[in-house]
Amino acid sequence: MKATGLSKVVPNGAASLAILQDIDLAVMPGEAVAVVGASGSGKSTLLGLLAGLDTPSSGAVELAGTALFSLDEDGRAALRARLLGFVFQSFQLLPALTALENVMLPLELADRADARAAATAMLERVGLADRLTHYPKTLSGGEQQRVALARAFVVQPRLLLADEPTGNLDAATGAGIIDLLFELNAERGTTLLLVTHDEMLAQRCTRSIRLAGGRIVDGAAA
């Protein structure tokens, strides 16, 4: 993944607000990179731009040799489905689906004939073999994040983007999720890009990128 001259400016009354300014960033295959910085520094905006979930005011993002913003919205969605996995602070599980159905969903969208078997195996891998038919509301926060990790890794993404993956968890549960995240990463060789306030999580990464005032102030070089 590579970003060049990435900026995001939004209207702010009669003026404008620069959320990100001239971001140059390269993440190499197999790296685990933490994006850190104070609230409002632009971390989550950066993640959204790198995933093509938002569009920049200027600049470019390249994913697996493809210029992300040369694609239309459907093209970006197809590229995400093929290359990316996501984990969010708020888990983003569908409440009307069981744990198994949540993990099966991206596989079914990709027309995988083995969706049920692959999702079952992945939930077993994250320690939820006895929670397959449970709905999110009946699971603890840590269990919900394990389902979210299973859903992210089951598609075998080349790049996993995580936005505060331990933000809604207590310290002990969060530590367990961090361990699981890096175990899965080691097994599958996925590149990780993590937005976090968690210093323990940041220290486990290959390097950290620090944002301040919408600019990278440390750690941009791969």
N, C-alpha and C positions, 0 to 999 in steps of 0.2 A: 504494500500500500504506500502511495506517495501523495502528498498534498503540496501544492505550489501556489503561493500568493493568495491563500484562502482568506477571505474577509466576509463578514456579515454585518450589514448596517441596516437598522430598522428606523422607521419614523418615530420621533419622540416630540409630539406637539409640533411646534413650528420648526424645530431643528431635527437632528437625526442622532441616533445612538450607535456607536461602533461597538458591537459585541465581540467580534474577533477582527484582528488586523494583521494582514500579511503573514499568515501561518505557513511556514515551510516545514514539512515533516516527512520522514521516511521510517517505515516500520518493516523490518526484514522478516522473512519467513521463519517461524519458530520462536520469535521473540515474545516476551511478556512485558508489556510496557504499561506503566501506570501514568495516568494523567491526574495531577494534583494541583491544588490551588484553592484560594478562598472562595466562598459562595459568591456568585456573580462574576467570576473570572472568565467564564465562557466555556467551561469543561463540557457540559451536556450539549451545548450548541455545537461544539466541535465534533462530538461523537455523532450527532444527528447529521451533520454535513458529510462526514466521512462515510456514513452509511447510505447517503443519498436520500435520507428521510426529509431533509430540508435542502433548499438550494442556496448557494452562496451569492453574495452581491458581486463578487469577483473571485477569480482563482479557479483552480482545477484540482480534481481528485482522480487518481488512477488506481484501479483495482484489477489485479491480474492482467495487466497490460491493456485494460479498457478504460478509456476516458469516461468517467461516470456521468458527467453532465453533458456528454454528447448524445446520451440516450434520453428518450422520453420517459415519462413516469412509469409506464408499463415495462419498458426496457430495464429501468433501474430496479423495479420490483423483481423481475426475472433474474437479474444478476444477483440480487440479495438472496433470493431463494436458493441459488446454486452455490454461493460462496460463503454466506454469512450466517452466524448464529448470534442470538441476542439474549442477554440476561438483564433484568431490570430490578431496581430497588423494590418496586411494588408488585413483583412477580409476574403480573400480566397474564395470569391463567384465566381461562374462560370458565365462569362459575357454573354453567350448565353442563359442562363436560367433566367426566371422571379424570383422575390422574392419568390413566392409560389413554383415554381419548385425547387429552391435551397433548400428550407426547406423540400420539399417532398423527395428529393433525398436519404438521408440515410434511410428513411422509405421504399422507393421502393426497395432499395438494400437489405433490411431485409424482403422483400415480405409482407409488412404490407398492408392489404386490405383497411385500413382506412387512407392511406397516405394523400390523399387530405384533408379530414375532419380534421385530426389531425394537419396538417401543417397550414391550414386556421385558426384554433382555436389558435394556438401558435402565429401566426403573429398578430392576433387580440389582444392577451394578451400583446404583446410588443408595441402596439399602431400603427400598420401598416395595419389596416383593409382596408384602402383606397389605399394601395400600392401593392396589391397582384400581379398585372399584370405588374408592372414596372420592367425594367431591371436594373442591378446594376449601369450602367453609368448614369442613370437618378435619382439616389438616392443620398442624401447627405452622408457624411462620417458617421454621427451619425445614419442615417437610415440604411446604409449598415451594421454597427456593430449590430444594432438591429436584422437585418435579420440573421446575424451570430450567435447571441445569441439564436434566435428562432431555428435555425438549430441544435445548440448544445444541447439545452434542450428538443427538441421534441422527442428525442429517450429515454428520461428519464434515462440519464447515472448515474451510481453510482459515477463516478469521472469525474469532469470537469477540464481540463487543459487549462490555458489561458496564452498566451505569449504576454505581453505588450498590453492588450486589449484596453487601452485608448491612446496608443502611437501616433496614427495618428489623434487624435481628439483635438479640443481646450478645454480649461479648463471647460467651462460650459457644453459642450456636453459630455465630459468625465465624469463629475460628475453625469450627468443623466444616463449614461451607468453603472456606479458603483452602483447607487441606484437600477437600474433594475436588475443587476446581483445578488445583495444580496436579493432582493425581490423574484426572481425566486428560489434562493438557499433555502430561508426560506420555500417557498411553497413546494418544491420538495425534500428537505433533501439531496441534492447532496453534496458530498465532493469536495472542491475546492482547487486547487493548482495553484497559480498565480505568474508568473514572472512579476515583475513590477519595474519601477523607480518612480512610483506615490506614494508619502508618504501617501496621503489621502487614497488611496486604501489599502496600507499595514496596516494602522492603523485600518481599518475596519475588518481585518482578526483576527482569533483566536490568531495567533502568526506569527512571521516572522523568516525566516531562512536567515542568511547572509552568502554569499559566498565571499571569497577573495583568489585570487591565486589558484582557483580550489578546495579549501577546505571549509568546513563549519566552520565558526569561532564563530557562535552564533545561538542558537535556535533549535538544532537538536532534543532535547528531546520532546516527545509528552506529 
